[in-house]
Amino acid sequence: MSILAESRSAAGDGLRPVEARRLLSFIGIGAAAALGFVALSTAMLAVPTGLPGWVTSTLCYAAFVVPVYLLHRRFSFASEAPHVQALPRYVAVQASAVGLATMFSYIAYGIVGLPGPVGALLVIGLTSGVNFLVLKLWAFSGATHG
C-alpha cells in the first residue's frame, strides 16, 4: 500500500488526525529551530570570538541538531526507536538534506530560473517533504506510540 494511501482516512478525505498532527509538529519544530538558529547565529556573530563567521554559523546550526532530533522523535514521529539507531540515521538524513537542497536549488535557479523567494520556498518545501518521509520511514522507524 502506498504511503499516501496509508496516511489517508478511511473516508479518503485527507490526512488522519494523528498524521496531520505529526506533520504540523514537524513543520512547527522545523520553523522554530530555523528562527532559533537565525537568532543564535546573529547574536554569536556579533561576539568577537576570533572564529570565521562560517565556523560560528556552523556551530550554531550544530547546536540545534540534538534538541530538534529529540523533539521530532517525541512529537513529530512518536518514535520509541532506540537512540543508538535513530540518532545516527537522523544525522545522516540531515547531512543528505544539504545535497537535496543543492540539487533542488540548481534546478530551481539554474535550470528553471525561478526568482529568489519562489525558488527558496520551493527548495524548503521539497527538501522538508523528502526529509519528513525519510525520517518517518527510516530514521524513526521501529516502535511508535500515540
The 8 nearest C-alpha neighbors of each residue, nearest first, counted from 0:
[[1, 4, 2, 5, 3, 6, 7, 136],
 [0, 2, 4, 3, 5, 6, 7, 136],
 [3, 1, 5, 4, 6, 0, 132, 7],
 [2, 4, 6, 1, 5, 7, 0, 14],
 [3, 5, 1, 7, 6, 2, 0, 11],
 [6, 4, 2, 3, 7, 1, 0, 8],
 [7, 5, 3, 4, 14, 15, 2, 18],
 [8, 6, 14, 4, 13, 11, 5, 15],
 [7, 9, 15, 11, 10, 14, 13, 12],
 [8, 10, 11, 7, 12, 15, 13, 5],
 [9, 11, 8, 12, 7, 13, 15, 14],
 [12, 10, 8, 9, 7, 13, 14, 4],
 [13, 11, 10, 8, 7, 14, 9, 15],
 [14, 12, 7, 11, 8, 15, 6, 10],
 [13, 15, 7, 6, 19, 8, 18, 16],
 [14, 16, 8, 18, 17, 7, 19, 6],
 [15, 17, 19, 18, 20, 14, 8, 21],
 [16, 18, 20, 19, 15, 21, 145, 14],
 [19, 17, 21, 15, 20, 16, 14, 22],
 [18, 20, 16, 22, 21, 17, 14, 23],
 [21, 19, 17, 23, 18, 22, 16, 24],
 [22, 20, 75, 24, 18, 19, 23, 25],
 [21, 23, 25, 19, 24, 20, 18, 26],
 [24, 22, 26, 20, 25, 21, 27, 19],
 [23, 25, 21, 27, 75, 22, 26, 28],
 [26, 24, 22, 75, 28, 23, 27, 29],
 [25, 27, 23, 29, 24, 28, 30, 22],
 [28, 26, 24, 30, 29, 25, 23, 31],
 [27, 29, 31, 25, 30, 26, 24, 32],
 [28, 30, 32, 26, 27, 31, 25, 33],
 [29, 31, 33, 27, 32, 28, 26, 34],
 [32, 30, 28, 34, 33, 29, 35, 27],
 [31, 33, 35, 29, 30, 34, 36, 28],
 [32, 34, 30, 36, 35, 31, 29, 37],
 [35, 33, 37, 31, 36, 32, 38, 30],
 [36, 34, 32, 38, 33, 37, 39, 31],
 [35, 37, 33, 39, 34, 38, 40, 32],
 [36, 38, 34, 40, 35, 39, 41, 33],
 [37, 39, 35, 41, 36, 40, 42, 34],
 [40, 38, 36, 42, 41, 37, 35, 43],
 [39, 41, 43, 37, 42, 56, 38, 59],
 [40, 42, 38, 44, 39, 43, 37, 45],
 [43, 41, 39, 45, 40, 44, 38, 46],
 [42, 44, 40, 46, 45, 41, 39, 55],
 [43, 45, 41, 46, 42, 40, 52, 55],
 [44, 46, 43, 42, 47, 41, 40, 48],
 [47, 45, 43, 44, 48, 42, 49, 41],
 [46, 48, 49, 45, 44, 50, 43, 51],
 [49, 47, 50, 46, 44, 43, 51, 55],
 [48, 50, 47, 51, 46, 52, 55, 44],
 [51, 49, 48, 52, 54, 55, 47, 53],
 [50, 52, 54, 53, 55, 49, 48, 56],
 [53, 51, 55, 54, 56, 44, 50, 57],
 [52, 54, 56, 55, 51, 57, 50, 58],
 [55, 53, 57, 51, 56, 52, 58, 50],
 [54, 56, 52, 58, 53, 57, 59, 50],
 [55, 57, 59, 53, 54, 40, 58, 52],
 [58, 56, 60, 54, 59, 55, 53, 61],
 [59, 57, 61, 55, 60, 56, 54, 62],
 [60, 58, 56, 62, 57, 61, 40, 55],
 [59, 61, 57, 62, 58, 63, 36, 56],
 [62, 60, 58, 63, 64, 59, 57, 65],
 [61, 63, 59, 60, 64, 58, 65, 66],
 [62, 64, 61, 66, 60, 65, 67, 32],
 [63, 65, 61, 67, 66, 62, 68, 60],
 [64, 66, 68, 67, 63, 69, 62, 61],
 [67, 65, 69, 68, 63, 64, 70, 62],
 [68, 66, 70, 69, 64, 65, 63, 71],
 [67, 69, 65, 71, 66, 70, 72, 64],
 [70, 68, 72, 66, 67, 71, 73, 65],
 [71, 69, 67, 73, 72, 68, 74, 66],
 [72, 70, 75, 68, 74, 73, 69, 67],
 [71, 73, 69, 78, 76, 70, 77, 68],
 [74, 72, 77, 70, 71, 78, 69, 76],
 [73, 75, 77, 71, 76, 70, 72, 24],
 [76, 74, 21, 71, 25, 24, 77, 72],
 [75, 77, 78, 72, 74, 71, 73, 21],
 [78, 76, 73, 74, 143, 144, 72, 75],
 [79, 77, 143, 76, 72, 80, 139, 142],
 [78, 80, 142, 143, 81, 141, 77, 144],
 [79, 81, 141, 78, 142, 139, 85, 82],
 [82, 80, 83, 84, 85, 79, 86, 141],
 [83, 81, 85, 84, 86, 80, 87, 79],
 [82, 84, 81, 85, 86, 87, 80, 88],
 [85, 83, 82, 81, 86, 87, 88, 80],
 [84, 86, 82, 88, 138, 139, 87, 83],
 [85, 87, 89, 82, 88, 84, 83, 90],
 [88, 86, 90, 89, 85, 91, 84, 83],
 [87, 89, 138, 91, 85, 86, 90, 92],
 [88, 90, 86, 92, 91, 87, 138, 85],
 [89, 91, 93, 87, 88, 92, 94, 86],
 [92, 90, 88, 94, 89, 93, 95, 87],
 [93, 91, 95, 89, 90, 94, 96, 88],
 [92, 94, 96, 90, 95, 91, 89, 97],
 [95, 93, 91, 96, 92, 97, 90, 98],
 [94, 96, 92, 98, 97, 93, 91, 99],
 [97, 95, 99, 93, 98, 94, 100, 92],
 [98, 96, 100, 95, 99, 94, 101, 93],
 [97, 99, 101, 95, 96, 100, 102, 94],
 [100, 98, 96, 102, 101, 97, 103, 126],
 [99, 101, 103, 97, 102, 98, 104, 126],
 [100, 102, 98, 104, 99, 103, 97, 105],
 [101, 103, 99, 105, 104, 100, 98, 106],
 [102, 104, 100, 106, 105, 101, 122, 107],
 [105, 103, 107, 101, 106, 102, 108, 100],
 [104, 106, 109, 102, 103, 108, 107, 101],
 [105, 107, 110, 103, 104, 109, 108, 111],
 [108, 106, 104, 111, 118, 105, 113, 103],
 [107, 109, 112, 113, 105, 106, 104, 111],
 [110, 108, 105, 106, 112, 107, 111, 104],
 [109, 111, 106, 112, 108, 107, 105, 113],
 [110, 112, 107, 113, 108, 106, 109, 105],
 [113, 111, 108, 110, 109, 107, 114, 106],
 [112, 114, 108, 118, 107, 111, 117, 115],
 [113, 115, 117, 118, 116, 112, 108, 119],
 [116, 114, 118, 117, 119, 113, 108, 120],
 [115, 117, 119, 118, 114, 120, 113, 121],
 [118, 116, 120, 119, 115, 114, 121, 113],
 [119, 117, 121, 115, 113, 116, 107, 120],
 [118, 120, 116, 122, 121, 117, 115, 123],
 [121, 119, 123, 117, 122, 118, 124, 116],
 [120, 122, 118, 124, 119, 123, 125, 117],
 [123, 121, 119, 125, 120, 124, 103, 126],
 [124, 122, 120, 126, 121, 125, 127, 119],
 [123, 125, 121, 127, 122, 126, 120, 128],
 [124, 126, 128, 122, 127, 123, 121, 129],
 [125, 127, 129, 123, 128, 124, 122, 100],
 [128, 126, 130, 124, 125, 129, 123, 131],
 [129, 127, 125, 131, 130, 126, 124, 132],
 [128, 130, 132, 126, 131, 127, 133, 125],
 [131, 129, 127, 133, 128, 132, 134, 126],
 [132, 130, 128, 134, 129, 133, 135, 127],
 [131, 133, 135, 129, 130, 134, 136, 128],
 [134, 132, 130, 136, 135, 137, 131, 129],
 [135, 133, 138, 131, 137, 132, 136, 139],
 [134, 136, 132, 133, 139, 137, 131, 140],
 [135, 137, 133, 140, 134, 132, 138, 139],
 [136, 138, 140, 134, 133, 139, 135, 88],
 [139, 137, 134, 88, 85, 89, 140, 135],
 [140, 138, 135, 85, 137, 134, 78, 80],
 [141, 139, 137, 136, 138, 135, 80, 142],
 [140, 142, 80, 143, 139, 79, 78, 81],
 [141, 143, 79, 80, 78, 140, 144, 139],
 [144, 142, 78, 79, 77, 141, 145, 80],
 [143, 145, 77, 78, 142, 79, 76, 73],
 [144, 77, 143, 17, 78, 76, 74, 73]]
